[in-house]
Amino acid sequence: MPGPGVVVGPEDPARDDVGALVRAHLAFARSVTDPALVYALDPDERLGPDLSFFGARRGGRLVAVGALRRIDARHAEIKTMHVAPAARGRGIGRAVLDELLHQAAARRYRRVSLETGAGEAFAPARALYAGAGFVPCAPFGDYRADPASICMTLVLPGGPGRA
């Protein structure tokens, strides 16, 4: 668990601190991956109608963010999962991921997918997702196979092949 004083919940994507954390995420991705192969959400895209933002705040300060993007009525994508460097290793990323999965289930999505980097800098993210039950999958949506990218998916309870 993320510890006392951490609150996870909906975030207004137009807030300056949300935009700052989205920009930090994009800068990180571009620093460790060829920028032409970065699929991170552009800060200007954060206001799209198909996106719902959630975050973690400690003492009122935003320390993590994640978004849920509707692909279709049964499938959603996790975008822009990012924890501020000073807040990493405290379970905050898992708390945001758990909230995103809770929201996906509440919205009756059957599957949640994501794309993340294949490089070593993304190993903690891949471990987080695998620990939540995500497994590697073929590219989905507009993604195409590329060596810098890994797609993962999770079938939610009640989804195809599940009780």
MODELLER restraints for C-alpha pairs under 7 A, 6 or more apart:
rsr = mdl.restraints
at = mdl.atoms
rsr.add(forms.Gaussian(group=physical.xy_distance, feature=features.Distance(at['CA:1:A'], at['CA:91:A']), mean=5.25, stdev=0.5))
rsr.add(forms.Gaussian(group=physical.xy_distance, feature=features.Distance(at['CA:1:A'], at['CA:95:A']), mean=6.72, stdev=0.5))
rsr.add(forms.Gaussian(group=physical.xy_distance, feature=features.Distance(at['CA:2:A'], at['CA:90:A']), mean=5.44, stdev=0.5))
rsr.add(forms.Gaussian(group=physical.xy_distance, feature=features.Distance(at['CA:2:A'], at['CA:91:A']), mean=4.48, stdev=0.5))
rsr.add(forms.Gaussian(group=physical.xy_distance, feature=features.Distance(at['CA:2:A'], at['CA:92:A']), mean=4.72, stdev=0.5))
rsr.add(forms.Gaussian(group=physical.xy_distance, feature=features.Distance(at['CA:2:A'], at['CA:95:A']), mean=6.57, stdev=0.5))
rsr.add(forms.Gaussian(group=physical.xy_distance, feature=features.Distance(at['CA:5:A'], at['CA:58:A']), mean=5.45, stdev=0.5))
rsr.add(forms.Gaussian(group=physical.xy_distance, feature=features.Distance(at['CA:5:A'], at['CA:59:A']), mean=6.01, stdev=0.5))
rsr.add(forms.Gaussian(group=physical.xy_distance, feature=features.Distance(at['CA:6:A'], at['CA:56:A']), mean=6.34, stdev=0.5))
rsr.add(forms.Gaussian(group=physical.xy_distance, feature=features.Distance(at['CA:6:A'], at['CA:57:A']), mean=5.46, stdev=0.5))
rsr.add(forms.Gaussian(group=physical.xy_distance, feature=features.Distance(at['CA:6:A'], at['CA:58:A']), mean=4.47, stdev=0.5))
rsr.add(forms.Gaussian(group=physical.xy_distance, feature=features.Distance(at['CA:7:A'], at['CA:56:A']), mean=5.46, stdev=0.5))
rsr.add(forms.Gaussian(group=physical.xy_distance, feature=features.Distance(at['CA:7:A'], at['CA:57:A']), mean=5.27, stdev=0.5))
rsr.add(forms.Gaussian(group=physical.xy_distance, feature=features.Distance(at['CA:7:A'], at['CA:58:A']), mean=6.52, stdev=0.5))
rsr.add(forms.Gaussian(group=physical.xy_distance, feature=features.Distance(at['CA:8:A'], at['CA:55:A']), mean=5.57, stdev=0.5))
rsr.add(forms.Gaussian(group=physical.xy_distance, feature=features.Distance(at['CA:8:A'], at['CA:56:A']), mean=4.30, stdev=0.5))
rsr.add(forms.Gaussian(group=physical.xy_distance, feature=features.Distance(at['CA:8:A'], at['CA:57:A']), mean=6.48, stdev=0.5))
rsr.add(forms.Gaussian(group=physical.xy_distance, feature=features.Distance(at['CA:8:A'], at['CA:96:A']), mean=6.44, stdev=0.5))
rsr.add(forms.Gaussian(group=physical.xy_distance, feature=features.Distance(at['CA:9:A'], at['CA:54:A']), mean=5.34, stdev=0.5))
rsr.add(forms.Gaussian(group=physical.xy_distance, feature=features.Distance(at['CA:9:A'], at['CA:55:A']), mean=5.72, stdev=0.5))
rsr.add(forms.Gaussian(group=physical.xy_distance, feature=features.Distance(at['CA:9:A'], at['CA:56:A']), mean=6.65, stdev=0.5))
rsr.add(forms.Gaussian(group=physical.xy_distance, feature=features.Distance(at['CA:10:A'], at['CA:53:A']), mean=5.92, stdev=0.5))
rsr.add(forms.Gaussian(group=physical.xy_distance, feature=features.Distance(at['CA:10:A'], at['CA:54:A']), mean=4.25, stdev=0.5))
rsr.add(forms.Gaussian(group=physical.xy_distance, feature=features.Distance(at['CA:10:A'], at['CA:55:A']), mean=6.33, stdev=0.5))
rsr.add(forms.Gaussian(group=physical.xy_distance, feature=features.Distance(at['CA:11:A'], at['CA:53:A']), mean=5.26, stdev=0.5))
rsr.add(forms.Gaussian(group=physical.xy_distance, feature=features.Distance(at['CA:11:A'], at['CA:54:A']), mean=4.90, stdev=0.5))
rsr.add(forms.Gaussian(group=physical.xy_distance, feature=features.Distance(at['CA:11:A'], at['CA:55:A']), mean=5.95, stdev=0.5))
rsr.add(forms.Gaussian(group=physical.xy_distance, feature=features.Distance(at['CA:12:A'], at['CA:53:A']), mean=6.75, stdev=0.5))
rsr.add(forms.Gaussian(group=physical.xy_distance, feature=features.Distance(at['CA:13:A'], at['CA:19:A']), mean=6.90, stdev=0.5))
rsr.add(forms.Gaussian(group=physical.xy_distance, feature=features.Distance(at['CA:13:A'], at['CA:46:A']), mean=5.98, stdev=0.5))
rsr.add(forms.Gaussian(group=physical.xy_distance, feature=features.Distance(at['CA:13:A'], at['CA:47:A']), mean=6.03, stdev=0.5))
rsr.add(forms.Gaussian(group=physical.xy_distance, feature=features.Distance(at['CA:13:A'], at['CA:53:A']), mean=6.15, stdev=0.5))
rsr.add(forms.Gaussian(group=physical.xy_distance, feature=features.Distance(at['CA:14:A'], at['CA:47:A']), mean=6.73, stdev=0.5))
rsr.add(forms.Gaussian(group=physical.xy_distance, feature=features.Distance(at['CA:17:A'], at['CA:62:A']), mean=6.73, stdev=0.5))
rsr.add(forms.Gaussian(group=physical.xy_distance, feature=features.Distance(at['CA:19:A'], at['CA:43:A']), mean=6.10, stdev=0.5))
rsr.add(forms.Gaussian(group=physical.xy_distance, feature=features.Distance(at['CA:22:A'], at['CA:43:A']), mean=5.85, stdev=0.5))
rsr.add(forms.Gaussian(group=physical.xy_distance, feature=features.Distance(at['CA:22:A'], at['CA:80:A']), mean=6.67, stdev=0.5))
rsr.add(forms.Gaussian(group=physical.xy_distance, feature=features.Distance(at['CA:23:A'], at['CA:43:A']), mean=5.97, stdev=0.5))
rsr.add(forms.Gaussian(group=physical.xy_distance, feature=features.Distance(at['CA:25:A'], at['CA:80:A']), mean=6.86, stdev=0.5))
rsr.add(forms.Gaussian(group=physical.xy_distance, feature=features.Distance(at['CA:25:A'], at['CA:82:A']), mean=5.92, stdev=0.5))
rsr.add(forms.Gaussian(group=physical.xy_distance, feature=features.Distance(at['CA:26:A'], at['CA:40:A']), mean=5.92, stdev=0.5))
rsr.add(forms.Gaussian(group=physical.xy_distance, feature=features.Distance(at['CA:29:A'], at['CA:38:A']), mean=6.51, stdev=0.5))
rsr.add(forms.Gaussian(group=physical.xy_distance, feature=features.Distance(at['CA:30:A'], at['CA:38:A']), mean=6.47, stdev=0.5))
rsr.add(forms.Gaussian(group=physical.xy_distance, feature=features.Distance(at['CA:32:A'], at['CA:121:A']), mean=6.90, stdev=0.5))
rsr.add(forms.Gaussian(group=physical.xy_distance, feature=features.Distance(at['CA:37:A'], at['CA:148:A']), mean=6.74, stdev=0.5))
rsr.add(forms.Gaussian(group=physical.xy_distance, feature=features.Distance(at['CA:40:A'], at['CA:80:A']), mean=6.34, stdev=0.5))
rsr.add(forms.Gaussian(group=physical.xy_distance, feature=features.Distance(at['CA:41:A'], at['CA:79:A']), mean=6.74, stdev=0.5))
rsr.add(forms.Gaussian(group=physical.xy_distance, feature=features.Distance(at['CA:41:A'], at['CA:80:A']), mean=6.12, stdev=0.5))
rsr.add(forms.Gaussian(group=physical.xy_distance, feature=features.Distance(at['CA:50:A'], at['CA:69:A']), mean=5.47, stdev=0.5))
rsr.add(forms.Gaussian(group=physical.xy_distance, feature=features.Distance(at['CA:50:A'], at['CA:70:A']), mean=5.35, stdev=0.5))
rsr.add(forms.Gaussian(group=physical.xy_distance, feature=features.Distance(at['CA:51:A'], at['CA:67:A']), mean=6.36, stdev=0.5))
rsr.add(forms.Gaussian(group=physical.xy_distance, feature=features.Distance(at['CA:51:A'], at['CA:68:A']), mean=5.63, stdev=0.5))
rsr.add(forms.Gaussian(group=physical.xy_distance, feature=features.Distance(at['CA:51:A'], at['CA:69:A']), mean=4.52, stdev=0.5))
rsr.add(forms.Gaussian(group=physical.xy_distance, feature=features.Distance(at['CA:51:A'], at['CA:70:A']), mean=6.69, stdev=0.5))
rsr.add(forms.Gaussian(group=physical.xy_distance, feature=features.Distance(at['CA:52:A'], at['CA:67:A']), mean=5.44, stdev=0.5))
rsr.add(forms.Gaussian(group=physical.xy_distance, feature=features.Distance(at['CA:52:A'], at['CA:68:A']), mean=5.24, stdev=0.5))
rsr.add(forms.Gaussian(group=physical.xy_distance, feature=features.Distance(at['CA:52:A'], at['CA:69:A']), mean=6.57, stdev=0.5))
rsr.add(forms.Gaussian(group=physical.xy_distance, feature=features.Distance(at['CA:53:A'], at['CA:66:A']), mean=5.91, stdev=0.5))
rsr.add(forms.Gaussian(group=physical.xy_distance, feature=features.Distance(at['CA:53:A'], at['CA:67:A']), mean=4.34, stdev=0.5))
rsr.add(forms.Gaussian(group=physical.xy_distance, feature=features.Distance(at['CA:53:A'], at['CA:68:A']), mean=6.53, stdev=0.5))
rsr.add(forms.Gaussian(group=physical.xy_distance, feature=features.Distance(at['CA:54:A'], at['CA:65:A']), mean=5.77, stdev=0.5))
rsr.add(forms.Gaussian(group=physical.xy_distance, feature=features.Distance(at['CA:54:A'], at['CA:66:A']), mean=5.42, stdev=0.5))
rsr.add(forms.Gaussian(group=physical.xy_distance, feature=features.Distance(at['CA:54:A'], at['CA:67:A']), mean=6.00, stdev=0.5))
rsr.add(forms.Gaussian(group=physical.xy_distance, feature=features.Distance(at['CA:55:A'], at['CA:62:A']), mean=6.82, stdev=0.5))
rsr.add(forms.Gaussian(group=physical.xy_distance, feature=features.Distance(at['CA:55:A'], at['CA:64:A']), mean=5.28, stdev=0.5))
rsr.add(forms.Gaussian(group=physical.xy_distance, feature=features.Distance(at['CA:55:A'], at['CA:65:A']), mean=4.13, stdev=0.5))
rsr.add(forms.Gaussian(group=physical.xy_distance, feature=features.Distance(at['CA:55:A'], at['CA:66:A']), mean=6.12, stdev=0.5))
rsr.add(forms.Gaussian(group=physical.xy_distance, feature=features.Distance(at['CA:55:A'], at['CA:96:A']), mean=6.34, stdev=0.5))
rsr.add(forms.Gaussian(group=physical.xy_distance, feature=features.Distance(at['CA:56:A'], at['CA:62:A']), mean=5.86, stdev=0.5))
rsr.add(forms.Gaussian(group=physical.xy_distance, feature=features.Distance(at['CA:56:A'], at['CA:63:A']), mean=5.72, stdev=0.5))
rsr.add(forms.Gaussian(group=physical.xy_distance, feature=features.Distance(at['CA:56:A'], at['CA:64:A']), mean=5.03, stdev=0.5))
rsr.add(forms.Gaussian(group=physical.xy_distance, feature=features.Distance(at['CA:56:A'], at['CA:65:A']), mean=6.46, stdev=0.5))
rsr.add(forms.Gaussian(group=physical.xy_distance, feature=features.Distance(at['CA:56:A'], at['CA:92:A']), mean=6.98, stdev=0.5))
rsr.add(forms.Gaussian(group=physical.xy_distance, feature=features.Distance(at['CA:56:A'], at['CA:96:A']), mean=6.59, stdev=0.5))
rsr.add(forms.Gaussian(group=physical.xy_distance, feature=features.Distance(at['CA:57:A'], at['CA:63:A']), mean=5.56, stdev=0.5))
rsr.add(forms.Gaussian(group=physical.xy_distance, feature=features.Distance(at['CA:63:A'], at['CA:83:A']), mean=5.91, stdev=0.5))
rsr.add(forms.Gaussian(group=physical.xy_distance, feature=features.Distance(at['CA:63:A'], at['CA:84:A']), mean=5.29, stdev=0.5))
rsr.add(forms.Gaussian(group=physical.xy_distance, feature=features.Distance(at['CA:63:A'], at['CA:87:A']), mean=6.35, stdev=0.5))
rsr.add(forms.Gaussian(group=physical.xy_distance, feature=features.Distance(at['CA:64:A'], at['CA:82:A']), mean=5.54, stdev=0.5))
rsr.add(forms.Gaussian(group=physical.xy_distance, feature=features.Distance(at['CA:64:A'], at['CA:83:A']), mean=4.17, stdev=0.5))
rsr.add(forms.Gaussian(group=physical.xy_distance, feature=features.Distance(at['CA:64:A'], at['CA:84:A']), mean=5.97, stdev=0.5))
rsr.add(forms.Gaussian(group=physical.xy_distance, feature=features.Distance(at['CA:64:A'], at['CA:93:A']), mean=6.85, stdev=0.5))
rsr.add(forms.Gaussian(group=physical.xy_distance, feature=features.Distance(at['CA:65:A'], at['CA:80:A']), mean=6.93, stdev=0.5))
rsr.add(forms.Gaussian(group=physical.xy_distance, feature=features.Distance(at['CA:65:A'], at['CA:81:A']), mean=5.70, stdev=0.5))
rsr.add(forms.Gaussian(group=physical.xy_distance, feature=features.Distance(at['CA:65:A'], at['CA:82:A']), mean=5.46, stdev=0.5))
rsr.add(forms.Gaussian(group=physical.xy_distance, feature=features.Distance(at['CA:65:A'], at['CA:83:A']), mean=6.58, stdev=0.5))
rsr.add(forms.Gaussian(group=physical.xy_distance, feature=features.Distance(at['CA:66:A'], at['CA:79:A']), mean=6.13, stdev=0.5))
rsr.add(forms.Gaussian(group=physical.xy_distance, feature=features.Distance(at['CA:66:A'], at['CA:80:A']), mean=5.15, stdev=0.5))
rsr.add(forms.Gaussian(group=physical.xy_distance, feature=features.Distance(at['CA:66:A'], at['CA:81:A']), mean=4.22, stdev=0.5))
rsr.add(forms.Gaussian(group=physical.xy_distance, feature=features.Distance(at['CA:66:A'], at['CA:82:A']), mean=6.49, stdev=0.5))
rsr.add(forms.Gaussian(group=physical.xy_distance, feature=features.Distance(at['CA:66:A'], at['CA:96:A']), mean=6.63, stdev=0.5))
rsr.add(forms.Gaussian(group=physical.xy_distance, feature=features.Distance(at['CA:67:A'], at['CA:78:A']), mean=5.75, stdev=0.5))
rsr.add(forms.Gaussian(group=physical.xy_distance, feature=features.Distance(at['CA:67:A'], at['CA:79:A']), mean=4.99, stdev=0.5))
rsr.add(forms.Gaussian(group=physical.xy_distance, feature=features.Distance(at['CA:67:A'], at['CA:80:A']), mean=5.99, stdev=0.5))
rsr.add(forms.Gaussian(group=physical.xy_distance, feature=features.Distance(at['CA:67:A'], at['CA:81:A']), mean=6.92, stdev=0.5))
rsr.add(forms.Gaussian(group=physical.xy_distance, feature=features.Distance(at['CA:68:A'], at['CA:76:A']), mean=6.54, stdev=0.5))
rsr.add(forms.Gaussian(group=physical.xy_distance, feature=features.Distance(at['CA:68:A'], at['CA:77:A']), mean=5.72, stdev=0.5))
rsr.add(forms.Gaussian(group=physical.xy_distance, feature=features.Distance(at['CA:68:A'], at['CA:78:A']), mean=4.85, stdev=0.5))
rsr.add(forms.Gaussian(group=physical.xy_distance, feature=features.Distance(at['CA:68:A'], at['CA:79:A']), mean=6.15, stdev=0.5))
rsr.add(forms.Gaussian(group=physical.xy_distance, feature=features.Distance(at['CA:68:A'], at['CA:100:A']), mean=6.47, stdev=0.5))
rsr.add(forms.Gaussian(group=physical.xy_distance, feature=features.Distance(at['CA:69:A'], at['CA:76:A']), mean=5.49, stdev=0.5))
rsr.add(forms.Gaussian(group=physical.xy_distance, feature=features.Distance(at['CA:69:A'], at['CA:77:A']), mean=5.01, stdev=0.5))
rsr.add(forms.Gaussian(group=physical.xy_distance, feature=features.Distance(at['CA:69:A'], at['CA:78:A']), mean=6.29, stdev=0.5))
rsr.add(forms.Gaussian(group=physical.xy_distance, feature=features.Distance(at['CA:69:A'], at['CA:79:A']), mean=6.90, stdev=0.5))
rsr.add(forms.Gaussian(group=physical.xy_distance, feature=features.Distance(at['CA:70:A'], at['CA:76:A']), mean=4.55, stdev=0.5))
rsr.add(forms.Gaussian(group=physical.xy_distance, feature=features.Distance(at['CA:70:A'], at['CA:77:A']), mean=6.42, stdev=0.5))
rsr.add(forms.Gaussian(group=physical.xy_distance, feature=features.Distance(at['CA:71:A'], at['CA:77:A']), mean=6.65, stdev=0.5))
rsr.add(forms.Gaussian(group=physical.xy_distance, feature=features.Distance(at['CA:73:A'], at['CA:109:A']), mean=6.57, stdev=0.5))
rsr.add(forms.Gaussian(group=physical.xy_distance, feature=features.Distance(at['CA:74:A'], at['CA:108:A']), mean=6.90, stdev=0.5))
rsr.add(forms.Gaussian(group=physical.xy_distance, feature=features.Distance(at['CA:74:A'], at['CA:109:A']), mean=4.32, stdev=0.5))
rsr.add(forms.Gaussian(group=physical.xy_distance, feature=features.Distance(at['CA:74:A'], at['CA:110:A']), mean=5.05, stdev=0.5))
rsr.add(forms.Gaussian(group=physical.xy_distance, feature=features.Distance(at['CA:74:A'], at['CA:111:A']), mean=6.45, stdev=0.5))
rsr.add(forms.Gaussian(group=physical.xy_distance, feature=features.Distance(at['CA:75:A'], at['CA:109:A']), mean=5.36, stdev=0.5))
rsr.add(forms.Gaussian(group=physical.xy_distance, feature=features.Distance(at['CA:75:A'], at['CA:110:A']), mean=6.00, stdev=0.5))
rsr.add(forms.Gaussian(group=physical.xy_distance, feature=features.Distance(at['CA:75:A'], at['CA:111:A']), mean=4.91, stdev=0.5))
rsr.add(forms.Gaussian(group=physical.xy_distance, feature=features.Distance(at['CA:75:A'], at['CA:112:A']), mean=5.79, stdev=0.5))
rsr.add(forms.Gaussian(group=physical.xy_distance, feature=features.Distance(at['CA:76:A'], at['CA:109:A']), mean=6.56, stdev=0.5))
rsr.add(forms.Gaussian(group=physical.xy_distance, feature=features.Distance(at['CA:76:A'], at['CA:111:A']), mean=6.47, stdev=0.5))
rsr.add(forms.Gaussian(group=physical.xy_distance, feature=features.Distance(at['CA:76:A'], at['CA:112:A']), mean=4.84, stdev=0.5))
rsr.add(forms.Gaussian(group=physical.xy_distance, feature=features.Distance(at['CA:76:A'], at['CA:113:A']), mean=6.40, stdev=0.5))
rsr.add(forms.Gaussian(group=physical.xy_distance, feature=features.Distance(at['CA:77:A'], at['CA:112:A']), mean=5.41, stdev=0.5))
rsr.add(forms.Gaussian(group=physical.xy_distance, feature=features.Distance(at['CA:77:A'], at['CA:113:A']), mean=4.80, stdev=0.5))
rsr.add(forms.Gaussian(group=physical.xy_distance, feature=features.Distance(at['CA:77:A'], at['CA:114:A']), mean=5.35, stdev=0.5))
rsr.add(forms.Gaussian(group=physical.xy_distance, feature=features.Distance(at['CA:78:A'], at['CA:112:A']), mean=7.00, stdev=0.5))
rsr.add(forms.Gaussian(group=physical.xy_distance, feature=features.Distance(at['CA:78:A'], at['CA:113:A']), mean=6.32, stdev=0.5))
rsr.add(forms.Gaussian(group=physical.xy_distance, feature=features.Distance(at['CA:78:A'], at['CA:114:A']), mean=5.18, stdev=0.5))
rsr.add(forms.Gaussian(group=physical.xy_distance, feature=features.Distance(at['CA:79:A'], at['CA:114:A']), mean=6.87, stdev=0.5))
rsr.add(forms.Gaussian(group=physical.xy_distance, feature=features.Distance(at['CA:83:A'], at['CA:93:A']), mean=6.14, stdev=0.5))
rsr.add(forms.Gaussian(group=physical.xy_distance, feature=features.Distance(at['CA:94:A'], at['CA:128:A']), mean=6.86, stdev=0.5))
rsr.add(forms.Gaussian(group=physical.xy_distance, feature=features.Distance(at['CA:105:A'], at['CA:156:A']), mean=6.85, stdev=0.5))
rsr.add(forms.Gaussian(group=physical.xy_distance, feature=features.Distance(at['CA:110:A'], at['CA:155:A']), mean=5.96, stdev=0.5))
rsr.add(forms.Gaussian(group=physical.xy_distance, feature=features.Distance(at['CA:110:A'], at['CA:156:A']), mean=5.28, stdev=0.5))
rsr.add(forms.Gaussian(group=physical.xy_distance, feature=features.Distance(at['CA:110:A'], at['CA:158:A']), mean=6.93, stdev=0.5))
rsr.add(forms.Gaussian(group=physical.xy_distance, feature=features.Distance(at['CA:110:A'], at['CA:159:A']), mean=4.45, stdev=0.5))
rsr.add(forms.Gaussian(group=physical.xy_distance, feature=features.Distance(at['CA:111:A'], at['CA:153:A']), mean=6.96, stdev=0.5))
rsr.add(forms.Gaussian(group=physical.xy_distance, feature=features.Distance(at['CA:111:A'], at['CA:154:A']), mean=5.66, stdev=0.5))
rsr.add(forms.Gaussian(group=physical.xy_distance, feature=features.Distance(at['CA:111:A'], at['CA:155:A']), mean=4.46, stdev=0.5))
rsr.add(forms.Gaussian(group=physical.xy_distance, feature=features.Distance(at['CA:111:A'], at['CA:156:A']), mean=5.57, stdev=0.5))
rsr.add(forms.Gaussian(group=physical.xy_distance, feature=features.Distance(at['CA:111:A'], at['CA:159:A']), mean=6.82, stdev=0.5))
rsr.add(forms.Gaussian(group=physical.xy_distance, feature=features.Distance(at['CA:112:A'], at['CA:153:A']), mean=5.67, stdev=0.5))
rsr.add(forms.Gaussian(group=physical.xy_distance, feature=features.Distance(at['CA:112:A'], at['CA:154:A']), mean=5.32, stdev=0.5))
rsr.add(forms.Gaussian(group=physical.xy_distance, feature=features.Distance(at['CA:112:A'], at['CA:155:A']), mean=6.58, stdev=0.5))
rsr.add(forms.Gaussian(group=physical.xy_distance, feature=features.Distance(at['CA:113:A'], at['CA:152:A']), mean=5.57, stdev=0.5))
rsr.add(forms.Gaussian(group=physical.xy_distance, feature=features.Distance(at['CA:113:A'], at['CA:153:A']), mean=4.06, stdev=0.5))
rsr.add(forms.Gaussian(group=physical.xy_distance, feature=features.Distance(at['CA:113:A'], at['CA:154:A']), mean=6.25, stdev=0.5))
rsr.add(forms.Gaussian(group=physical.xy_distance, feature=features.Distance(at['CA:114:A'], at['CA:151:A']), mean=5.64, stdev=0.5))
rsr.add(forms.Gaussian(group=physical.xy_distance, feature=features.Distance(at['CA:114:A'], at['CA:152:A']), mean=5.41, stdev=0.5))
rsr.add(forms.Gaussian(group=physical.xy_distance, feature=features.Distance(at['CA:114:A'], at['CA:153:A']), mean=6.37, stdev=0.5))
rsr.add(forms.Gaussian(group=physical.xy_distance, feature=features.Distance(at['CA:115:A'], at['CA:149:A']), mean=6.66, stdev=0.5))
rsr.add(forms.Gaussian(group=physical.xy_distance, feature=features.Distance(at['CA:115:A'], at['CA:150:A']), mean=5.64, stdev=0.5))
rsr.add(forms.Gaussian(group=physical.xy_distance, feature=features.Distance(at['CA:115:A'], at['CA:151:A']), mean=4.33, stdev=0.5))
rsr.add(forms.Gaussian(group=physical.xy_distance, feature=features.Distance(at['CA:115:A'], at['CA:152:A']), mean=6.36, stdev=0.5))
rsr.add(forms.Gaussian(group=physical.xy_distance, feature=features.Distance(at['CA:116:A'], at['CA:149:A']), mean=5.80, stdev=0.5))
rsr.add(forms.Gaussian(group=physical.xy_distance, feature=features.Distance(at['CA:116:A'], at['CA:150:A']), mean=5.41, stdev=0.5))
rsr.add(forms.Gaussian(group=physical.xy_distance, feature=features.Distance(at['CA:116:A'], at['CA:151:A']), mean=6.38, stdev=0.5))
rsr.add(forms.Gaussian(group=physical.xy_distance, feature=features.Distance(at['CA:117:A'], at['CA:148:A']), mean=5.75, stdev=0.5))
rsr.add(forms.Gaussian(group=physical.xy_distance, feature=features.Distance(at['CA:117:A'], at['CA:149:A']), mean=4.65, stdev=0.5))
rsr.add(forms.Gaussian(group=physical.xy_distance, feature=features.Distance(at['CA:117:A'], at['CA:150:A']), mean=5.92, stdev=0.5))
rsr.add(forms.Gaussian(group=physical.xy_distance, feature=features.Distance(at['CA:118:A'], at['CA:148:A']), mean=4.99, stdev=0.5))
rsr.add(forms.Gaussian(group=physical.xy_distance, feature=features.Distance(at['CA:118:A'], at['CA:149:A']), mean=4.90, stdev=0.5))
rsr.add(forms.Gaussian(group=physical.xy_distance, feature=features.Distance(at['CA:118:A'], at['CA:150:A']), mean=5.55, stdev=0.5))
rsr.add(forms.Gaussian(group=physical.xy_distance, feature=features.Distance(at['CA:119:A'], at['CA:148:A']), mean=6.57, stdev=0.5))
rsr.add(forms.Gaussian(group=physical.xy_distance, feature=features.Distance(at['CA:133:A'], at['CA:154:A']), mean=6.33, stdev=0.5))
rsr.add(forms.Gaussian(group=physical.xy_distance, feature=features.Distance(at['CA:134:A'], at['CA:152:A']), mean=5.74, stdev=0.5))
rsr.add(forms.Gaussian(group=physical.xy_distance, feature=features.Distance(at['CA:134:A'], at['CA:153:A']), mean=5.06, stdev=0.5))
rsr.add(forms.Gaussian(group=physical.xy_distance, feature=features.Distance(at['CA:134:A'], at['CA:154:A']), mean=4.69, stdev=0.5))
rsr.add(forms.Gaussian(group=physical.xy_distance, feature=features.Distance(at['CA:135:A'], at['CA:152:A']), mean=5.12, stdev=0.5))
rsr.add(forms.Gaussian(group=physical.xy_distance, feature=features.Distance(at['CA:135:A'], at['CA:153:A']), mean=5.50, stdev=0.5))
rsr.add(forms.Gaussian(group=physical.xy_distance, feature=features.Distance(at['CA:135:A'], at['CA:154:A']), mean=6.57, stdev=0.5))
rsr.add(forms.Gaussian(group=physical.xy_distance, feature=features.Distance(at['CA:136:A'], at['CA:151:A']), mean=5.74, stdev=0.5))
rsr.add(forms.Gaussian(group=physical.xy_distance, feature=features.Distance(at['CA:136:A'], at['CA:152:A']), mean=4.16, stdev=0.5))
rsr.add(forms.Gaussian(group=physical.xy_distance, feature=features.Distance(at['CA:136:A'], at['CA:153:A']), mean=6.40, stdev=0.5))
rsr.add(forms.Gaussian(group=physical.xy_distance, feature=features.Distance(at['CA:137:A'], at['CA:151:A']), mean=5.48, stdev=0.5))
rsr.add(forms.Gaussian(group=physical.xy_distance, feature=features.Distance(at['CA:137:A'], at['CA:152:A']), mean=5.04, stdev=0.5))
rsr.add(forms.Gaussian(group=physical.xy_distance, feature=features.Distance(at['CA:137:A'], at['CA:153:A']), mean=6.15, stdev=0.5))
rsr.add(forms.Gaussian(group=physical.xy_distance, feature=features.Distance(at['CA:138:A'], at['CA:151:A']), mean=6.37, stdev=0.5))
rsr.add(forms.Gaussian(group=physical.xy_distance, feature=features.Distance(at['CA:139:A'], at['CA:145:A']), mean=6.05, stdev=0.5))
rsr.add(forms.Gaussian(group=physical.xy_distance, feature=features.Distance(at['CA:139:A'], at['CA:151:A']), mean=5.74, stdev=0.5))
rsr.add(forms.Gaussian(group=physical.xy_distance, feature=features.Distance(at['CA:157:A'], at['CA:163:A']), mean=6.50, stdev=0.5))
